Amino acid sequence: MLRVALLLGTACLICAGPAMGQYPQPAPSPGYYPQPAPPPGYYPQPAAPPPCYAVTSTPLRGAARGAAVGAVGGAIGGDAGKGAAIGAAVGGIGGAARRASARSAGACY
């Protein structure tokens, strides 16, 4: 019987919890006025985009990643050296294309 009462009490607290204000907002102090809205047509200056090295990885890192994946794939196929060479070429081109598309989209300078 005690277990049933504890279970029902816990269920009531869980269901009624969202209805109760957990963190009520304090009343504003007297003399407090919110910040006025900006005048019509005013827009703040946009932030400058970050440099590309902060947004994307370098093509060299893409080549290293491609070489690692290519070496694993080449090892499965029987020639790890050829797989690493092909992976490095594809990874380097992919890294350069990724950086160029981020630069042309305006994500970096």
PyRosetta script that sets phi, psi and omega in degrees:
from pyrosetta import init, pose_from_sequence

init()
pose = pose_from_sequence("MLRVALLLGTACLICAGPAMGQYPQPAPSPGYYPQPAPPPGYYPQPAAPPPCYAVTSTPLRGAARGAAVGAVGGAIGGDAGKGAAIGAAVGGIGGAARRASARSAGACY")
pose.set_psi(1, -38.9)
pose.set_omega(1, 180.0)
pose.set_phi(2, -65.9)
pose.set_psi(2, -36.9)
pose.set_omega(2, 178.6)
pose.set_phi(3, -64.1)
pose.set_psi(3, -40.1)
pose.set_omega(3, 179.9)
pose.set_phi(4, -64.8)
pose.set_psi(4, -41.4)
pose.set_omega(4, 179.6)
pose.set_phi(5, -65.4)
pose.set_psi(5, -41.4)
pose.set_omega(5, 177.9)
pose.set_phi(6, -66.2)
pose.set_psi(6, -39.4)
pose.set_omega(6, 179.4)
pose.set_phi(7, -64.4)
pose.set_psi(7, -45.1)
pose.set_omega(7, 179.0)
pose.set_phi(8, -66.7)
pose.set_psi(8, -39.6)
pose.set_omega(8, 178.2)
pose.set_phi(9, -63.8)
pose.set_psi(9, -41.0)
pose.set_omega(9, 178.2)
pose.set_phi(10, -66.0)
pose.set_psi(10, -41.6)
pose.set_omega(10, 178.6)
pose.set_phi(11, -63.1)
pose.set_psi(11, -39.7)
pose.set_omega(11, 178.5)
pose.set_phi(12, -65.3)
pose.set_psi(12, -41.2)
pose.set_omega(12, 179.5)
pose.set_phi(13, -66.4)
pose.set_psi(13, -38.3)
pose.set_omega(13, 179.4)
pose.set_phi(14, -66.9)
pose.set_psi(14, -42.5)
pose.set_omega(14, -178.7)
pose.set_phi(15, -72.8)
pose.set_psi(15, -34.9)
pose.set_omega(15, -177.5)
pose.set_phi(16, -86.6)
pose.set_psi(16, -10.3)
pose.set_omega(16, -177.6)
pose.set_phi(17, -58.9)
pose.set_psi(17, -48.2)
pose.set_omega(17, -180.0)
pose.set_phi(18, -65.8)
pose.set_psi(18, -25.6)
pose.set_omega(18, -179.1)
pose.set_phi(19, -74.4)
pose.set_psi(19, -27.0)
pose.set_omega(19, 179.4)
pose.set_phi(20, -85.2)
pose.set_psi(20, 141.4)
pose.set_omega(20, 177.6)
pose.set_phi(21, -74.9)
pose.set_psi(21, 112.8)
pose.set_omega(21, -178.4)
pose.set_phi(22, -75.8)
pose.set_psi(22, -43.0)
pose.set_omega(22, -177.8)
pose.set_phi(23, -127.8)
pose.set_psi(23, 85.9)
pose.set_omega(23, -178.5)
pose.set_phi(24, -67.9)
pose.set_psi(24, 145.8)
pose.set_omega(24, 179.3)
pose.set_phi(25, -75.7)
pose.set_psi(25, 133.5)
pose.set_omega(25, 177.4)
pose.set_phi(26, -70.2)
pose.set_psi(26, 151.4)
pose.set_omega(26, 178.5)
pose.set_phi(27, -68.8)
pose.set_psi(27, 142.4)
pose.set_omega(27, 178.7)
pose.set_phi(28, -66.1)
pose.set_psi(28, 146.0)
pose.set_omega(28, -179.4)
pose.set_phi(29, -70.0)
pose.set_psi(29, 152.8)
pose.set_omega(29, 179.2)
pose.set_phi(30, -64.1)
pose.set_psi(30, 140.4)
pose.set_omega(30, -178.5)
pose.set_phi(31, 88.7)
pose.set_psi(31, 2.9)
pose.set_omega(31, 179.8)
pose.set_phi(32, -87.7)
pose.set_psi(32, 128.1)
pose.set_omega(32, 176.2)
pose.set_phi(33, -126.1)
pose.set_psi(33, 134.9)
pose.set_omega(33, 178.9)
pose.set_phi(34, -67.9)
pose.set_psi(34, 159.3)
pose.set_omega(34, -178.8)
pose.set_phi(35, -65.9)
pose.set_psi(35, 133.4)
pose.set_omega(35, -179.2)
pose.set_phi(36, -69.4)
pose.set_psi(36, 157.5)
pose.set_omega(36, 179.7)
pose.set_phi(37, -70.7)
pose.set_psi(37, 150.3)
pose.set_omega(37, 178.0)
pose.set_phi(38, -67.1)
pose.set_psi(38, 156.6)
pose.set_omega(38, 180.0)
pose.set_phi(39, -64.6)
pose.set_psi(39, 156.5)
pose.set_omega(39, -179.4)
pose.set_phi(40, -61.8)
pose.set_psi(40, 140.1)
pose.set_omega(40, 179.3)
pose.set_phi(41, 85.1)
pose.set_psi(41, -1.0)
pose.set_omega(41, -179.6)
pose.set_phi(42, -92.8)
pose.set_psi(42, 126.7)
pose.set_omega(42, 175.7)
pose.set_phi(43, -132.2)
pose.set_psi(43, 132.0)
pose.set_omega(43, 179.4)
pose.set_phi(44, -67.3)
pose.set_psi(44, 157.5)
pose.set_omega(44, 179.6)
pose.set_phi(45, -64.9)
pose.set_psi(45, 135.1)
pose.set_omega(45, 177.5)
pose.set_phi(46, -69.8)
pose.set_psi(46, 148.7)
pose.set_omega(46, 178.8)
pose.set_phi(47, -69.9)
pose.set_psi(47, 145.7)
pose.set_omega(47, 179.1)
pose.set_phi(48, -69.2)
pose.set_psi(48, 142.1)
pose.set_omega(48, 179.0)
pose.set_phi(49, -68.8)
pose.set_psi(49, 152.6)
pose.set_omega(49, 179.4)
pose.set_phi(50, -73.1)
pose.set_psi(50, 164.5)
pose.set_omega(50, 175.9)
pose.set_phi(51, -67.0)
pose.set_psi(51, 154.7)
pose.set_omega(51, -173.9)
pose.set_phi(52, -64.1)
pose.set_psi(52, -30.3)
pose.set_omega(52, -179.5)
pose.set_phi(53, -68.8)
pose.set_psi(53, -19.6)
pose.set_omega(53, 177.2)
pose.set_phi(54, -84.7)
pose.set_psi(54, -20.1)
pose.set_omega(54, -175.9)
pose.set_phi(55, -98.2)
pose.set_psi(55, -44.8)
pose.set_omega(55, -176.2)
pose.set_phi(56, -119.1)
pose.set_psi(56, 161.4)
pose.set_omega(56, 175.6)
pose.set_phi(57, -82.2)
pose.set_psi(57, 163.6)
pose.set_omega(57, -178.7)
pose.set_phi(58, -77.4)
pose.set_psi(58, 157.4)
pose.set_omega(58, 175.9)
pose.set_phi(59, -60.9)
pose.set_psi(59, -28.6)
pose.set_omega(59, 177.8)
pose.set_phi(60, -65.9)
pose.set_psi(60, -38.4)
pose.set_omega(60, 177.4)
pose.set_phi(61, -67.3)
pose.set_psi(61, -37.6)
pose.set_omega(61, 176.1)
pose.set_phi(62, -64.1)
pose.set_psi(62, -37.5)
pose.set_omega(62, 177.8)
pose.set_phi(63, -66.6)
pose.set_psi(63, -39.6)
pose.set_omega(63, 179.2)
pose.set_phi(64, -66.0)
pose.set_psi(64, -41.1)
pose.set_omega(64, 178.0)
pose.set_phi(65, -64.7)
pose.set_psi(65, -42.8)
pose.set_omega(65, 179.2)
pose.set_phi(66, -64.8)
pose.set_psi(66, -37.3)
pose.set_omega(66, 178.4)
pose.set_phi(67, -65.5)
pose.set_psi(67, -39.3)
pose.set_omega(67, 179.7)
pose.set_phi(68, -65.3)
pose.set_psi(68, -46.0)
pose.set_omega(68, 179.6)
pose.set_phi(69, -67.2)
pose.set_psi(69, -39.5)
pose.set_omega(69, 178.8)
pose.set_phi(70, -65.4)
pose.set_psi(70, -35.4)
pose.set_omega(70, 178.5)
pose.set_phi(71, -66.3)
pose.set_psi(71, -38.8)
pose.set_omega(71, 178.0)
pose.set_phi(72, -66.8)
pose.set_psi(72, -45.8)
pose.set_omega(72, 178.8)
pose.set_phi(73, -64.6)
pose.set_psi(73, -37.7)
pose.set_omega(73, 177.9)
pose.set_phi(74, -68.1)
pose.set_psi(74, -35.2)
pose.set_omega(74, 178.0)
pose.set_phi(75, -65.5)
pose.set_psi(75, -36.0)
pose.set_omega(75, 176.7)
pose.set_phi(76, -67.6)
pose.set_psi(76, -39.0)
pose.set_omega(76, -178.5)
pose.set_phi(77, -80.5)
pose.set_psi(77, -18.1)
pose.set_omega(77, 176.5)
pose.set_phi(78, 119.2)
pose.set_psi(78, -11.5)
pose.set_omega(78, 180.0)
pose.set_phi(79, -139.0)
pose.set_psi(79, 93.2)
pose.set_omega(79, -175.7)
pose.set_phi(80, -68.5)
pose.set_psi(80, -34.0)
pose.set_omega(80, -179.1)
pose.set_phi(81, -64.6)
pose.set_psi(81, -44.2)
pose.set_omega(81, 179.6)
pose.set_phi(82, -67.6)
pose.set_psi(82, -38.7)
pose.set_omega(82, 178.3)
pose.set_phi(83, -64.8)
pose.set_psi(83, -39.6)
pose.set_omega(83, 179.0)
pose.set_phi(84, -66.7)
pose.set_psi(84, -39.6)
pose.set_omega(84, 179.7)
pose.set_phi(85, -65.6)
pose.set_psi(85, -45.1)
pose.set_omega(85, 178.9)
pose.set_phi(86, -66.3)
pose.set_psi(86, -41.3)
pose.set_omega(86, 179.5)
pose.set_phi(87, -64.3)
pose.set_psi(87, -38.2)
pose.set_omega(87, 178.7)
pose.set_phi(88, -65.9)
pose.set_psi(88, -40.6)
pose.set_omega(88, 179.2)
pose.set_phi(89, -65.1)
pose.set_psi(89, -47.2)
pose.set_omega(89, -179.0)
pose.set_phi(90, -67.0)
pose.set_psi(90, -40.3)
pose.set_omega(90, 179.5)
pose.set_phi(91, -66.9)
pose.set_psi(91, -38.2)
pose.set_omega(91, 178.1)
pose.set_phi(92, -65.9)
pose.set_psi(92, -42.8)
pose.set_omega(92, 178.3)
pose.set_phi(93, -66.6)
pose.set_psi(93, -39.9)
pose.set_omega(93, 178.6)
pose.set_phi(94, -64.5)
pose.set_psi(94, -40.3)
pose.set_omega(94, 177.7)
pose.set_phi(95, -65.9)
pose.set_psi(95, -39.9)
pose.set_omega(95, 178.2)
pose.set_phi(96, -67.2)
pose.set_psi(96, -40.0)
pose.set_omega(96, 178.5)
pose.set_phi(97, -66.7)
pose.set_psi(97, -37.6)
pose.set_omega(97, 178.6)
pose.set_phi(98, -63.5)
pose.set_psi(98, -42.9)
pose.set_omega(98, 179.5)
pose.set_phi(99, -68.9)
pose.set_psi(99, -40.1)
pose.set_omega(99, -180.0)
pose.set_phi(100, -65.8)
pose.set_psi(100, -38.5)
pose.set_omega(100, 179.3)
pose.set_phi(101, -70.6)
pose.set_psi(101, -34.5)
pose.set_omega(101, 175.9)
pose.set_phi(102, -66.9)
pose.set_psi(102, -37.7)
pose.set_omega(102, 179.3)
pose.set_phi(103, -68.2)
pose.set_psi(103, -42.2)
pose.set_omega(103, -178.8)
pose.set_phi(104, -72.7)
pose.set_psi(104, -25.5)
pose.set_omega(104, 177.3)
pose.set_phi(105, -79.0)
pose.set_psi(105, -10.7)
pose.set_omega(105, 179.3)
pose.set_phi(106, 88.7)
pose.set_psi(106, 12.9)
pose.set_omega(106, 180.0)
pose.set_phi(107, -76.7)
pose.set_psi(107, -18.1)
pose.set_omega(107, 179.6)
pose.set_phi(108, -155.7)
pose.set_psi(108, 172.1)
pose.set_omega(108, 177.0)
pose.set_phi(109, -120.2)
pose.dump_pdb("model.pdb")
